[in-house]
């Protein structure tokens, strides 16, 4: 592997990943506009979109990055529509709860 430096503002050598990052940022912007959340939630939207992108099969990445990392195919059962209400079940109650 040969390390090469590029100046700021120049096109990177790996155009595929540059395009992937642009697609991710466009999807995050779309998600944020759809729900009208404050910009402070942008990090969570990017994290969710990256997980989805890594789990989704494509022609470019086979097997998916998730399958390479975990050694099994992804489970989609916990996915919900972005912005839908969610509830968290408390597993441990307080000491005086009856």
DSSP file (Angstrom, degrees, kcal/mol; ACC not computed):
  #  RESIDUE AA STRUCTURE BP1 BP2  ACC     N-H-->O    O-->H-N    N-H-->O    O-->H-N    TCO  KAPPA ALPHA  PHI   PSI    X-CA   Y-CA   Z-CA
    1    1 A X              0   0    0      0, 0.0     2,-0.6     0, 0.0     0, 0.0   0.000 360.0 360.0 360.0 128.3    0.0    0.0    0.0
    2    2 A X        -     0   0    0      2,-0.0     2,-0.4     0, 0.0     0, 0.0  -0.910 360.0-142.2-107.1 121.7    1.4    3.3   -1.0
    3    3 A X        -     0   0    0     -2,-0.6     2,-0.4     2,-0.0     0, 0.0  -0.696  21.9-177.4 -84.6 129.5    0.3    6.4    1.0
    4    4 A X        -     0   0    0     -2,-0.4     2,-0.3     2,-0.0    -2,-0.0  -0.989  17.3-138.6-129.4 138.4   -0.2    9.5   -1.1
    5    5 A X        -     0   0    0     -2,-0.4     2,-0.3     0, 0.0    -2,-0.0  -0.717  15.4-164.3 -93.4 142.9   -1.2   13.0    0.2
    6    6 A X        -     0   0    0     -2,-0.3     2,-0.1     4,-0.1     3,-0.1  -0.939  23.2-112.9-122.9 151.5   -3.7   15.2   -1.6
    7    7 A X    >   -     0   0    0     -2,-0.3     3,-1.7     1,-0.1     2,-0.0  -0.469  45.5 -87.6 -77.4 152.1   -4.3   18.9   -1.1
    8    8 A X  T 3  S+     0   0    0      1,-0.2    -1,-0.1    -2,-0.1     3,-0.1  -0.328 113.9  26.1 -58.4 139.0   -7.5   20.1    0.4
    9    9 A X  T 3  S+     0   0    0      1,-0.3    -1,-0.2    -3,-0.1     2,-0.2   0.375  94.4 118.4  89.1  -4.4  -10.3   20.6   -2.1
   10   10 A X  S <  S-     0   0    0     -3,-1.7    -1,-0.3     1,-0.1     2,-0.2  -0.630  75.2 -93.9 -94.1 156.6   -8.9   18.1   -4.6
   11   11 A X        -     0   0    0     -2,-0.2    -4,-0.1    -3,-0.1    -1,-0.1  -0.464  42.9-123.0 -68.6 132.1  -10.7   15.0   -5.7
   12   12 A X        -     0   0    0     -2,-0.2     3,-0.1     2,-0.1    -1,-0.1  -0.275  15.3-119.4 -72.1 163.0   -9.8   11.9   -3.7
   13   13 A X  S    S+     0   0    0      1,-0.2     2,-1.1     2,-0.1     3,-0.2   0.795 102.9  64.8 -74.7 -28.6   -8.5    8.8   -5.4
   14   14 A X     >  +     0   0    0      1,-0.2     4,-1.5     2,-0.1     3,-0.3  -0.723  59.0 170.6-100.1  87.4  -11.3    6.6   -4.2
   15   15 A X  H  > S+     0   0    0     -2,-1.1     4,-2.6     1,-0.2     5,-0.2   0.815  70.9  64.4 -67.9 -31.9  -14.3    8.0   -6.0
   16   16 A X  H  > S+     0   0    0      1,-0.2     4,-2.0     2,-0.2    -1,-0.2   0.917 106.8  41.0 -59.7 -45.2  -16.6    5.1   -5.0
   17   17 A X  H  > S+     0   0    0     -3,-0.3     4,-2.4     2,-0.2    -1,-0.2   0.822 111.7  56.2 -75.2 -30.1  -16.4    5.9   -1.3
   18   18 A X  H  X S+     0   0    0     -4,-1.5     4,-2.0     2,-0.2    -2,-0.2   0.922 110.0  46.3 -62.8 -42.6  -16.6    9.6   -1.9
   19   19 A X  H  X S+     0   0    0     -4,-2.6     4,-2.6     2,-0.2    -2,-0.2   0.905 110.3  53.3 -65.0 -41.7  -19.9    9.0   -3.8
   20   20 A X  H  X S+     0   0    0     -4,-2.0     4,-2.4     1,-0.2    -2,-0.2   0.913 108.9  49.0 -60.8 -43.1  -21.1    6.7   -1.0
   21   21 A X  H  X S+     0   0    0     -4,-2.4     4,-2.4     2,-0.2    -1,-0.2   0.891 110.6  50.8 -63.6 -39.2  -20.4    9.5    1.6
   22   22 A X  H  X S+     0   0    0     -4,-2.0     4,-2.2     2,-0.2    -2,-0.2   0.908 110.0  49.8 -64.7 -41.6  -22.3   12.0   -0.6
   23   23 A X  H  X S+     0   0    0     -4,-2.6     4,-2.4     2,-0.2    -2,-0.2   0.920 110.4  50.9 -62.0 -44.0  -25.3    9.6   -0.8
   24   24 A X  H  X S+     0   0    0     -4,-2.4     4,-2.4     1,-0.2    -2,-0.2   0.927 110.8  47.6 -59.5 -46.2  -25.3    9.1    2.9
   25   25 A X  H  X S+     0   0    0     -4,-2.4     4,-2.2     1,-0.2    -1,-0.2   0.872 111.2  51.1 -65.8 -36.2  -25.3   12.9    3.6
   26   26 A X  H  X S+     0   0    0     -4,-2.2     4,-2.1     2,-0.2    -1,-0.2   0.901 110.9  48.8 -65.5 -40.5  -28.1   13.4    1.1
   27   27 A X  H  X S+     0   0    0     -4,-2.4     4,-2.5     2,-0.2    -2,-0.2   0.899 110.7  50.5 -65.6 -40.6  -30.2   10.7    2.8
   28   28 A X  H  X S+     0   0    0     -4,-2.4     4,-2.6     2,-0.2    -2,-0.2   0.918 109.8  50.3 -63.4 -43.3  -29.5   12.2    6.2
   29   29 A X  H  X S+     0   0    0     -4,-2.2     4,-2.1     1,-0.2    -1,-0.2   0.904 110.9  49.6 -61.2 -41.0  -30.6   15.6    4.9
   30   30 A X  H  X S+     0   0    0     -4,-2.1     4,-2.0     2,-0.2    -2,-0.2   0.907 111.0  49.4 -64.3 -42.6  -33.8   14.1    3.5
   31   31 A X  H  X S+     0   0    0     -4,-2.5     4,-1.7     1,-0.2     5,-0.2   0.915 111.3  49.2 -62.7 -43.1  -34.5   12.3    6.8
   32   32 A X  H  X>S+     0   0    0     -4,-2.6     4,-1.5     1,-0.2     5,-1.1   0.882 112.6  47.3 -66.1 -38.4  -34.0   15.5    8.8
   33   33 A X  H  <5S+     0   0    0     -4,-2.1    -1,-0.2    -5,-0.2    -2,-0.2   0.846 107.9  57.0 -70.5 -33.7  -36.3   17.5    6.5
   34   34 A X  H  <5S+     0   0    0     -4,-2.0    -2,-0.2     1,-0.2    -1,-0.2   0.900 119.8  27.9 -65.1 -42.2  -39.0   14.9    6.6
   35   35 A X  H  <5S-     0   0    0     -4,-1.7    -1,-0.2    -5,-0.1    -2,-0.2   0.620  99.5-132.5 -95.8 -15.8  -39.4   14.9   10.4
   36   36 A X  T  <5 +     0   0    0     -4,-1.5     2,-0.2    -5,-0.2    -3,-0.2   0.935  44.1 166.5  60.4  49.9  -38.3   18.5   10.9
   37   37 A X      < -     0   0    0     -5,-1.1    -1,-0.2    -6,-0.2    -2,-0.0  -0.583  41.7 -96.3 -88.9 156.0  -35.9   17.7   13.7
   38   38 A X    >   -     0   0    0     -2,-0.2     3,-1.9     1,-0.1     4,-0.1  -0.295  37.6-106.7 -66.2 159.5  -33.3   20.1   15.0
   39   39 A X  G >  S+     0   0    0      1,-0.3     3,-1.8     2,-0.2     4,-0.3   0.680 112.0  77.9 -63.1 -18.0  -29.8   19.8   13.7
   40   40 A X  G 3  S+     0   0    0      1,-0.3     3,-0.4     2,-0.1    -1,-0.3   0.720  89.9  56.7 -65.5 -18.3  -28.6   18.4   17.0
   41   41 A X  G <> S+     0   0    0     -3,-1.9     4,-1.9     1,-0.2     3,-0.3   0.415  77.6  96.4 -89.9   0.8  -30.2   15.0   15.8
   42   42 A X  H <> S+     0   0    0     -3,-1.8     4,-2.4     1,-0.2     5,-0.2   0.856  78.4  57.5 -60.5 -36.2  -28.1   14.9   12.6
   43   43 A X  H  > S+     0   0    0     -3,-0.4     4,-2.2    -4,-0.3    -1,-0.2   0.913 107.3  47.1 -61.0 -43.5  -25.5   12.7   14.3
   44   44 A X  H  > S+     0   0    0     -3,-0.3     4,-2.4    -4,-0.2    -1,-0.2   0.875 111.0  51.7 -68.2 -37.3  -28.2   10.0   15.1
   45   45 A X  H  X S+     0   0    0     -4,-1.9     4,-2.5     2,-0.2    -1,-0.2   0.910 110.9  48.0 -64.9 -41.4  -29.6   10.2   11.6
   46   46 A X  H  X S+     0   0    0     -4,-2.4     4,-2.3     2,-0.2    -2,-0.2   0.895 111.1  50.9 -66.1 -39.9  -26.2    9.6   10.1
   47   47 A X  H  X S+     0   0    0     -4,-2.2     4,-2.0     2,-0.2    -2,-0.2   0.926 113.1  45.3 -62.7 -44.8  -25.5    6.7   12.5
   48   48 A X  H  X S+     0   0    0     -4,-2.4     4,-2.4     1,-0.2    -2,-0.2   0.909 113.3  49.3 -65.5 -42.9  -28.8    5.1   11.5
   49   49 A X  H  X S+     0   0    0     -4,-2.5     4,-2.6     1,-0.2    -1,-0.2   0.873 109.3  52.2 -66.9 -36.3  -28.3    5.7    7.8
   50   50 A X  H  X S+     0   0    0     -4,-2.3     4,-2.2     2,-0.2    -1,-0.2   0.909 109.6  49.4 -65.4 -41.8  -24.8    4.2    7.9
   51   51 A X  H  X S+     0   0    0     -4,-2.0     4,-1.4     2,-0.2    -2,-0.2   0.931 113.1  46.9 -61.3 -45.2  -26.1    1.1    9.6
   52   52 A X  H  X S+     0   0    0     -4,-2.4     4,-1.5     1,-0.2     3,-0.3   0.917 111.5  50.8 -62.5 -42.9  -28.8    0.7    7.0
   53   53 A X  H  < S+     0   0    0     -4,-2.6    -1,-0.2     1,-0.2    -2,-0.2   0.878 110.9  48.8 -63.0 -38.8  -26.3    1.3    4.2
   54   54 A X  H  < S+     0   0    0     -4,-2.2    12,-1.7     1,-0.2    13,-0.3   0.741 113.8  46.9 -73.7 -23.0  -23.9   -1.3    5.6
   55   55 A X  H  < S+     0   0    0     -4,-1.4     2,-0.4    -3,-0.3    19,-0.2   0.677  92.4  93.0 -89.9 -19.4  -26.8   -3.9    6.0
   56   56 A X  S  < S-     0   0    0     -4,-1.5     9,-0.2    -5,-0.1     2,-0.1  -0.614  76.0-126.4 -83.7 127.4  -28.3   -3.4    2.5
   57   57 A X        +     0   0    0     -2,-0.4     2,-0.3     7,-0.1     5,-0.1  -0.396  37.1 165.9 -68.6 147.7  -27.1   -5.7   -0.2
   58   58 A X        -     0   0    0      3,-0.9     5,-0.0    -2,-0.1    -1,-0.0  -0.956  49.1-108.8-152.0 168.9  -25.8   -4.1   -3.4
   59   59 A X  S    S+     0   0    0     -2,-0.3     3,-0.2     1,-0.2    -1,-0.1   0.843 116.1  51.7 -69.0 -33.3  -23.8   -5.0   -6.6
   60   60 A X  S    S+     0   0    0      1,-0.2     2,-0.7    -3,-0.0    -1,-0.2   0.912 112.7  41.3 -72.4 -44.1  -20.8   -3.1   -5.4
   61   61 A X  S    S-     0   0    0      0, 0.0    -3,-0.9     0, 0.0     2,-0.4  -0.863  75.1-173.4-113.1  98.8  -20.5   -4.6   -1.9
   62   62 A X  S    S+     0   0    0     -2,-0.7     2,-0.2    -3,-0.2    -5,-0.0  -0.970  76.9  27.9-135.0 121.7  -21.0   -8.3   -1.8
   63   63 A X  S    S-     0   0    0     -2,-0.4    -1,-0.1     1,-0.0     5,-0.0   0.622 109.7-111.0 -69.5 169.3  -21.1   -9.6    0.8
   64   64 A X     >  -     0   0    0     -2,-0.2     4,-2.1    -9,-0.1     5,-0.2  -0.253  22.1-112.1 -66.6 156.5  -22.3   -6.6    2.7
   65   65 A X  H  > S+     0   0    0      1,-0.2     4,-2.3   -11,-0.2     5,-0.2   0.856 119.6  56.5 -56.8 -34.5  -20.0   -4.9    5.2
   66   66 A X  H  > S+     0   0    0    -12,-1.7     4,-2.9     1,-0.2     5,-0.4   0.924 107.0  48.0 -62.5 -44.4  -22.2   -6.1    8.0
   67   67 A X  H  > S+     0   0    0    -13,-0.3     4,-1.9     1,-0.2    -2,-0.2   0.872 111.7  50.0 -65.8 -37.3  -21.8   -9.7    6.9
   68   68 A X  H  < S+     0   0    0     -4,-2.1    -1,-0.2     2,-0.2    -2,-0.2   0.923 116.4  41.5 -65.1 -43.7  -18.0   -9.3    6.7
   69   69 A X  H  < S+     0   0    0     -4,-2.3    -2,-0.2    -5,-0.2    -1,-0.2   0.918 128.1  27.5 -72.4 -44.8  -17.8   -7.8   10.1
   70   70 A X  H  < S-     0   0    0     -4,-2.9    -3,-0.2     2,-0.3    -2,-0.2   0.632  95.1-128.8 -97.2 -16.1  -20.3  -10.1   12.0
   71   71 A X  S  < S+     0   0    0     -4,-1.9     2,-0.3    -5,-0.4    -4,-0.2   0.628  80.6  72.7  77.5  12.7  -20.0  -13.3    9.9
   72   72 A X  S    S-     0   0    0     -6,-0.4    -2,-0.3    -5,-0.1    -1,-0.2  -0.965  89.4 -89.3-149.9 163.3  -23.8  -13.5    9.5
   73   73 A X        -     0   0    0     -2,-0.3   -18,-0.1     1,-0.1     2,-0.1  -0.413  52.9 -95.9 -76.8 156.9  -26.5  -11.8    7.6
   74   74 A X        -     0   0    0    -19,-0.2     2,-0.5    -2,-0.1    -1,-0.1  -0.327  26.1-132.9 -74.3 149.7  -28.3   -8.8    9.1
   75   75 A X        -     0   0    0      1,-0.1     3,-0.3    -2,-0.1    -1,-0.1  -0.902  15.7-172.5-101.7 129.0  -31.5   -9.0   11.0
   76   76 A X    >   +     0   0    0     -2,-0.5     3,-1.2     1,-0.2    -1,-0.1   0.321  57.4 102.1-101.5   7.0  -34.1   -6.3   10.0
   77   77 A X  T 3  S+     0   0    0      1,-0.3    -1,-0.2     3,-0.0    -2,-0.0   0.754  79.5  51.4 -69.3 -23.7  -36.7   -7.0   12.8
   78   78 A X  T 3  S+     0   0    0     -3,-0.3    -1,-0.3     2,-0.0     2,-0.1   0.532  84.0 112.2 -90.1  -4.4  -35.7   -4.1   15.0
   79   79 A X    <   -     0   0    0     -3,-1.2     2,-0.3     3,-0.0    -3,-0.0  -0.430  43.0-179.4 -72.3 141.2  -35.9   -1.5   12.2
   80   80 A X        -     0   0    0     -2,-0.1     2,-0.2     4,-0.0     3,-0.1  -0.871  38.9 -81.5-131.9 165.5  -38.7    1.1   12.4
   81   81 A X    >   -     0   0    0     -2,-0.3     3,-2.2     1,-0.1     2,-0.1  -0.513  57.9-101.0 -68.3 133.9  -39.7    4.1   10.2
   82   82 A X  T 3  S+     0   0    0      1,-0.3    -1,-0.1    -2,-0.2     3,-0.1  -0.369 107.4  16.6 -59.7 125.7  -37.6    7.1   11.0
   83   83 A X  T 3  S+     0   0    0      1,-0.3    -1,-0.3    -2,-0.1     2,-0.1   0.358  90.9 134.5  93.6  -4.6  -39.5    9.5   13.2
   84   84 A X    <   -     0   0    0     -3,-2.2    -1,-0.3     1,-0.1     2,-0.1  -0.466  66.5 -94.8 -76.7 151.0  -42.1    7.0   14.4
   85   85 A X        -     0   0    0     -2,-0.1     2,-0.3    -3,-0.1    -1,-0.1  -0.388  46.1-169.0 -64.7 140.1  -42.9    6.9   18.1
   86   86 A X        -     0   0    0     -2,-0.1     2,-0.4    -3,-0.1    -1,-0.0  -0.932  10.0-150.7-129.6 155.4  -40.9    4.2   20.0
   87   87 A X        -     0   0    0     -2,-0.3     2,-0.5     2,-0.0    -2,-0.0  -0.968   6.2-146.5-127.7 141.6  -41.2    2.8   23.5
   88   88 A X        -     0   0    0     -2,-0.4     2,-0.5     2,-0.0    -2,-0.0  -0.938  14.5-139.5-111.0 125.1  -38.5    1.4   25.7
   89   89 A X        -     0   0    0     -2,-0.5     2,-0.6     1,-0.0    -2,-0.0  -0.713  15.4-134.9 -84.8 126.2  -39.4   -1.4   28.1
   90   90 A X        -     0   0    0     -2,-0.5     3,-0.1     1,-0.2    -1,-0.0  -0.713  18.4-171.3 -81.8 120.8  -37.8   -1.0   31.5
   91   91 A X  S    S+     0   0    0     -2,-0.6     2,-0.5     1,-0.2    -1,-0.2   0.818  70.9  48.1 -83.5 -32.0  -36.4   -4.4   32.5
   92   92 A X  S    S-     0   0    0      0, 0.0    -1,-0.2     0, 0.0     2,-0.1  -0.948  76.1-151.7-115.7 124.6  -35.5   -3.6   36.1
   93   93 A X        -     0   0    0     -2,-0.5     2,-0.1     1,-0.1    -2,-0.0  -0.319  29.2 -88.6 -85.2 172.4  -38.0   -1.8   38.3
   94   94 A X    >   -     0   0    0      1,-0.1     3,-1.0    -2,-0.1    -1,-0.1  -0.326  40.7-106.3 -75.2 164.9  -37.3    0.4   41.2
   95   95 A X  T 3  S+     0   0    0      1,-0.2    -1,-0.1    -2,-0.1    -2,-0.1   0.862 117.7  39.8 -63.2 -38.9  -36.8   -1.0   44.7
   96   96 A X  T 3  S+     0   0    0      2,-0.0    -1,-0.2     0, 0.0     2,-0.1   0.340  86.3 119.5 -97.4   6.7  -40.2    0.2   46.1
   97   97 A X    <         0   0    0     -3,-1.0    -4,-0.1     1,-0.1     0, 0.0  -0.461 360.0 360.0 -69.8 142.7  -42.3   -0.5   42.9
   98   98 A X              0   0    0     -2,-0.1    -1,-0.1     0, 0.0    -3,-0.0   0.392 360.0 360.0-122.4 360.0  -45.1   -3.0   43.4
